[in-house]
Amino acid sequence: MSALAKYLISIGKTVFGYDAERSVFCKELENLGVQIDYGYTAYKQVKDCEVVVYTDAIPSNDLRMEEARKEGKIIISRGQLLYEISRLFNTVIAVSGCHGKTTCTAMLTHIFACAKKNFTAHIGGRDVKYGNFLTVGNDFFISEACEYKKNFLLLKPNISLILNSQPDHLECYGSVENLKKAYLQFAECADLSVSLYSDLPIGSAITFGFDKRADFYAFKIKNCGGKYSFSVCEKGKILGEITLNIYGKHNVLNALAALVVARLVNISFAEIRNGLTSFLGVERRFEVIAKHNGAEVICDYAHHPDEIKASIRIAKKITEGNLYVIFQPHTYSRTKRLFKRFVQVLSPIKQLLIYKTFAAREYYDDSGSALTLSQAIKKSRYADSVREIEYFVKEAIKGDTVLILGAGEIYDIAKKIFKNQ
């Protein structure tokens, strides 16, 4: 939402807002002159607005929503606003997928910046250099396309990028089949579609991956301390080698996907390589935030079993001593639907703390709670206070790694715990 607010400000619109508490995104908007109210009862600004934009996390009976309806205001969702903004650009590039959207969108931002393109980037997280928004023109609009509640189907992109289609948000779709159908519909809406090879049966899509049958594939993949370099083949022609400055083999695929999109709009390989080399990561994507008694403290947004598995795999490769993992489940419904997979992924961890669930838009459900998950994993501990997190990591020393996982407020909690260390 804050990135969309920044765009509206950049074109001369007046923006007001609210939030439950003051985040770094709120502070950025306040520095741009935005008035923000905090707390769940504040709704005095509604009368002063022409249009009210809400996120899917806001319940329909929210006091501000009720006030907006009473005042006869135009009310649209975040997804609808994103679509209306996208219509102001010549070419729309929409990045979708269960994992990797933010990283790939940020990679594209660096590539387009290096290529000196006229573009605007709407990023779902904070790129280390550019934050969550960058605007230098209206030729291209690069944006994440979230599949939650089928929001990505509101967009009409010129290029749709599908990084993967693994099961998530099944509380909205009901089944994996329905989720895949939505991705196929998203691909069909675009002039050009780019998809991970063999992930979805999109006959006309340009494909990428590790498989040599893909239109673009990575080979000669080298691991250097958890960071990777690789060579690229484009439709039978070898383009050259790329070196990444971020951790994880999965980022080879994210980089390759960004490369494909860049090539479709005639960006040179040299500019792509320079852009990807300049990319130093996104906050909460395997971000080193502090040292604790000499141990590295790393935060990662991973909240799906596959993401957690990938993050733990990277952490093990760079850890000489013990690995301490703190995981905060994100929503009861996700934990409940993927319960067995969470147990399978987390059970091998020797030092595991599961922190109370970040409920987001949901009400308590014991069968999908963090406590229930912890009870199903023999070696794990459960915590519902900051003090318990501090006690859990008190024996970590140099050579150990503290890995903090989750998409909720666990990141802010970690920053507060370790900020002076």
N, C-alpha and C positions, 0 to 999 in steps of 0.2 A: 504493500500500500504506500509506503513512504517514497518509493522510487516513482510511482505514478504521481504522487503529490508534487515531487520535485519537477516532473515534466510540466505539470499544470502551471506551476510557479514560473517556469522558464518561458512559457508563452503568455504570461501576463495575467493569469487567473489568481483570484484570492482564495486561499485555502484555510479552513479551520479543521480541527480534529479533536478526537478524544482517544484515550487509552486507559487501561487499568492502572498502569504505572509508567514512570518516566524511563524509557529505554534509550539506548544510544541513537536509535533512529529518530525518536522524538526530539532529542537534543539537537540533532542535525537540522530538523525542520524548524525548531524554535530559533536557531541561528539564522535561518532564512526569513524570519519574521512571522512564522506561523503560530497562531494562538492555539494551544492545546489544553483541554480540560482533562483532569484525571479523576478516576473513581467511577463507580457504576451508576451514580445518581445524577451526574452532571449532564444536562441536556439544553442549557440555555442558548447555545449557539444555533440550534436548529432553525429558529425563527429568522435568523440572519442569512440563511443559505438558500440558494436556488435549487441545488441538487444535493441529495444525500447519497453517499456511496457507502456500502456496507460489505464486510467480509463474511464468508460462510461460517465464521466462528461466532457471529452475533445471532442470538436467538430471535425469533420473530416477535416475541413479547418484550423485547428490550425497551426500556423507557424512552430512549431517543428515537427508536423506530416508531413507537406509538405516537410520539409527539410529531414526528415528520408526517405520518399519515393524517393526523388530525389537522395539521397545517396545510395539507394538500401539496406537499413538496414532491418533486420528481425524485423517485427512489430507484437506484440501480445497483447491481452487484459489482464487486470488484472486477469480475470477469467481463461484464458488459462495458465497464469503463475502459478496460484494457483493449477491447475490440474497437471502441470508438476512437481511442488514441491511435491505434495501429492504422486506421483508415487515412490518417494524415500523411502517411509515408508512401514512397513509390514502391518499395520492396519490403515485404514482411518475412522475417526468418523466425520461425517458432521452434523452440527446443523442448521436446517432451521426453518422458521416460520415467520409470520408477526411481532410478538412481542416476546421478551425474548431471542433472539439468543445470544446476548453478555453476558447477565447475566448467562445463562445456560452454555455457553462455559467457562466462568470464574469459575463457580462452578466446572465443570469437571476438570479444571486445578488444583484447590485446592485438589480435591479428588485424582487425579493421583499423585500429589506431596506428599500427606500424605501416599499414598500406595507405594511410592518410585518406581514408574514405569519409564521406559525409554520412554520418550515422548517429543513431541514438540507441543506447543499450539499457535495457531494463533487467537487472540482475536480482535473483531471489535471495542473495546473501551479500556479504561485503567482501568484494575483491580487495586484496591488500593495497593496491595502488589506486583504484578508481572508485571504491565503495560500491554502492548498489545502483548507481546511475551515472551515465555519461552521455552528453549530447553535444555533437559537433556538426549536425546537419540532418536533413530530412530525406536523404536518398534511401537509407536502409533503417529498418527498425528490427533490432535483435531482442527477442524476449523469451523468457521461459513460458511454457504452456502447461499449466498444472492440470492433471487429470482428475483431481478431486471434484466430485459432483458434476463431472463431464464439462468442466469449465473450458478445457482446451478446444471443445467443439464450437465455442462461440467465435473463435478466431477464424479468419479466412487467409491463411498464409500463402505467400508465393512459394516458399520453401519450407516444408515440414521435416523436422529431424526427429527420428524415433530412436533413442539410445537403447531402450530395452522395454519389455512389456511384462515384467514379472509381477506376481500377485501382490496387490496392495489396494487399499480403499475398497475392499470387498463389501464393506457395510453399505457402500453406495451402489455397487454394481451387481451384487448378489452372487456372481460366479466369475471364474476366470474367463469363461467364454464371452461373457458380456463385456468384460474389460478389453479383451482382444478385439471385439467388434468395434468398440469405441476408438481404439487406436487405428484400425483399418479405415474407419470413417474419417478420422483426423487426417490420415494420409491422402484419402481421396479428395479432400477439400482443397488440397494444395496443387499448384502447377507442377512442382517437382517434389518428390519425396526421397528422403535418405533414411535407410534403415540398417540396423545391425544384421549381418548376413545370417539367414535361416532363423531369425528370431520371430518374424512375422511373415506370412505368405503374401507379400505385396509384390505382385508380378512386375509392375513398372518402376519399382523403387531402385535407386542407385544404392548399392550395398557396400558396407565396409566391415572389417574385422581381421581376425588372424588367419582365416581360411583363404587359401590362394584362389578359390573360385569367386571371391568377392571382387567387385569392381575396383575397390581400393583396399589393399591389405598391408599390414605391418609385418616385417620380417627382420631377422638379425637383431632380435630384442635382447638388450644387455641390461643387467642389474648392477648398479653400483651403489651399495649402501642403502638400498630401498628406493633409489631414484633410477629412472630408466631412460635409455636411448633406443632408438629403433630406426629402421629404414622403411621407406614407403614406395609401394608400387601402384601406379595409377594406370589401370586398364592396359597392363602389359609393359608399361614404361617405368623404369626406376627413376624416382625424383631426387632421392638423396636421404641424408640422415638427419634426425631431429633428436635433440637432447632436452629432457624435461628437468625442471628444477623443483619438482614436487614429488612426494612419495606415492608409491603404489602402481602396480602393473595395470590395474583397471584404468588408470589415467592415460595409458597408451591408447585405449579405445576412445576415451573422451577427446584426446588430442586428434586422433585420426578422424573422428566424426567432424570436429571443427574444421580440419583441413579440407574434407570433402566439400563442405558448404562453401568455404572460401574459394575453392577451385571453381565451383559452379558460378561464382560471380567474378571470375577472371583475376583473382589475386595470385600473384606469383609465388612459387615455392619459397623463394628467398624471403619474401615478406612474411609468409606463414611461419617459416622456421624462426625468424627473428621475433615474431609475436609470441610464439609458444615458449621460446627461451626466456622472454621477458616476464612471463606469467609466474608469479611466486606464490600463488595460492589464494584461497578464500578463507575468511574466518570460519572457524568451526569445521573445516575440512582438514582433518589431521593437522591441526594448528598447535604448535608448541607455544604454550602460554606462560610457562614459568619453570623455575627449578625449585624442588622441594627436598632439602637435605642432600642436594646433588642429583636427585632423580629428576628426569624430564617429566613435565606434566603436559599431556597432549589432550586436546579436545577434538572430538569428531561428531558430526551431526548424525551419524549412523543410528537409525531407529527401526530399520527393517532387518530381519535375520541375515539376508545376503550382504547388506552393508556392514553389519556388525562382524560377520565372518571375514570380510575383506580387510576391515580395519584392524582386527586382531592379528590377522596374518602378517600385515605390515609391521605392527608393533613387535611381534615376536622376532622378526628379522633384525630389528635395530636394537633389541634389548639384550644386554649382556647378563643382567641379574634377574630379579623377579619382576613379573608383570602384574600390576594391580589394576583391576578393571572395575570401574564404577559405571553402572548402566541405569538410566532412568527410562522406563517404558513410556511411550507416547500414545496415549488414548487406551481406554479399556477394550474397545472393540478390536483394535489391531492385535493387542496382546492375546485376546480370546481366540480370534480366528487363526492366528499363527502360533498358538501356544506351543505345540509340539516342536516346531522349528526353532523357536526361541530356546527351549530347553536343550535341544540338540546342539545348538551353536554355543550356548553359554556353559554347558556342563563340563567341558574339558578344562575350564579356567580354574586354577588352583586358588587364586586370590580374587574373589568376586563379591562385590557389594551391589545390591539392587536397591535403588532409591525409590521412594514413593512415586506413583504414577503421575505424569503430567496429563491431566484430564482434558485439557483444551475445551472443546465444546460439549463434553459428555458428562453424564451423571455416574456416580459410583456403581461399579459392577464387580462384585467380589471374584467372580470366575475369571475376570480379566485383569485383576489387580496385580500390582508389583509384589505384594505380600504372598499371594497365591503362587506367582511365578517363582519366587524365592524358595517357597516350601517344596516346590517340585524339583529343585536343584540342590542336591545334598550338601555340597561344599559352600554354598553361597550364604551371605548374610543379608539381612534386610535392614534398611534405615529409613527413618522419616524425619531426621533432624540433621542440621549442618554439623553439629558436634560429633555425631557418629561417623560422618565422612572424614572429619579430621582425625579421629581415633583410628580409623581403618588404615590410613596412610602414614601413621606416625613412625613406623619402622622402615619406611622406604629410604634407601640411601643411593649414593652415586652408583650408576650402572643399572639401576632399576628404572622402570617406566610406570607412570601413573596415567592410565588411559581412561578418559571420561567420555562416555557415549550417551547420545540422546538428543532429541530435537526440542526439548522443553526448556525450563528455566535452569537446568543443571549447568549450562554454560555460564550464566551470570553468577550462580552460586560458586562455581569453581574460580571465577575471576576474583570474587571477593575473598575466598579462602586463601588463595595463593598470591594475591596482588603484591604483598610486601616480602615475598620470598625469592 
